[in-house]
Amino acid sequence: PTPLPLAMALSSKLGVADLNFDDKRVIVRVDFNVPQDKATGAITNTQRIDAALPTIQHILKSARSVVLMSHLGRPDGKVNLKFSMKPVAEVLKFSMKP
């Protein structure tokens, strides 16, 4: 896509399809604050992860790499394994396979 003039870019919303990711490292803030089983930590609903997949896959088509940023719960600035993103990473790994 052709880059938009700055004034136009600031006055209208751009979608992921309007941006050029060619050979760039892209940081994406995703909402992976998903519900988990209290006893096992297993993810009980992958809807938020599933909703982000088309965006992630679109960016990966041309970007050099994608860094996903998210959080689980409210750890109050302390390391708490209860809020680890590892279960989300496992679902993503499975979901991103071709």
C-alpha positions in Angstrom: 0.0 0.0 0.0 1.0 3.6 -0.7 1.9 5.5 2.5 -0.7 8.1 3.4 0.1 11.8 4.0 0.7 12.5 7.7 -2.4 14.7 8.0 -4.6 12.0 6.4 -3.1 9.2 8.5 -3.8 11.1 11.7 -7.4 11.9 10.8 -8.5 8.5 9.7 -8.2 5.0 11.1 -5.8 2.6 9.4 -6.3 -1.1 9.4 -3.5 -3.7 9.5 -4.0 -4.2 5.7 -3.2 -0.5 5.1 0.3 -0.8 6.6 3.6 -1.9 5.1 5.4 -4.5 7.3 8.1 -5.5 4.7 11.2 -6.7 6.5 10.2 -5.0 9.7 10.1 -6.2 13.3 6.6 -5.5 14.5 5.3 -5.2 18.0 1.6 -6.0 18.5 -0.3 -5.5 21.7 -2.8 -8.3 21.9 -5.6 -9.0 24.5 -4.7 -12.5 25.6 -6.2 -12.0 29.1 -8.0 -15.3 28.7 -10.0 -17.3 31.3 -8.1 -20.2 32.9 -9.0 -23.2 35.0 -8.2 -22.2 38.6 -6.9 -25.6 39.5 -4.8 -26.5 36.4 -4.1 -23.1 34.8 -5.4 -24.5 31.5 -7.0 -22.0 29.2 -10.8 -22.6 29.2 -11.7 -20.3 26.3 -9.4 -19.4 23.3 -11.7 -16.9 21.7 -9.4 -13.9 22.2 -6.4 -15.8 20.9 -8.4 -17.1 17.9 -9.6 -13.5 17.2 -6.0 -12.2 17.0 -4.7 -15.0 14.7 -5.7 -13.4 11.3 -3.9 -10.2 12.3 -0.8 -12.0 13.4 -0.8 -14.2 10.3 -1.2 -11.2 8.0 1.7 -9.4 9.6 3.9 -12.5 9.4 3.4 -12.7 5.6 5.8 -9.8 5.1 7.4 -8.8 8.5 10.8 -10.0 9.5 9.4 -10.9 13.0 6.5 -10.2 15.2 6.7 -9.6 19.0 3.4 -10.1 20.8 2.8 -8.2 24.1 0.0 -9.1 26.5 -0.6 -9.9 30.2 -2.7 -12.3 32.3 -4.4 -10.9 35.3 -2.9 -8.3 37.6 0.4 -9.5 39.1 1.0 -6.1 40.9 4.5 -5.9 39.6 5.6 -9.2 41.1 6.5 -12.4 39.4 3.7 -14.8 39.9 3.6 -18.1 37.9 -0.2 -18.0 38.2 -0.1 -15.2 35.6 2.5 -16.8 33.3 1.9 -16.4 29.5 3.2 -20.0 29.0 -0.3 -21.5 28.5 -1.1 -18.8 25.9 2.2 -19.5 24.1 1.3 -23.2 23.9 -2.1 -22.5 22.4 -0.5 -20.1 19.9 2.2 -22.6 19.0 -0.6 -25.2 18.2 -2.8 -22.6 16.4 -0.1 -21.1 14.2 1.0 -24.4 12.7 0.3 -24.5 8.9 
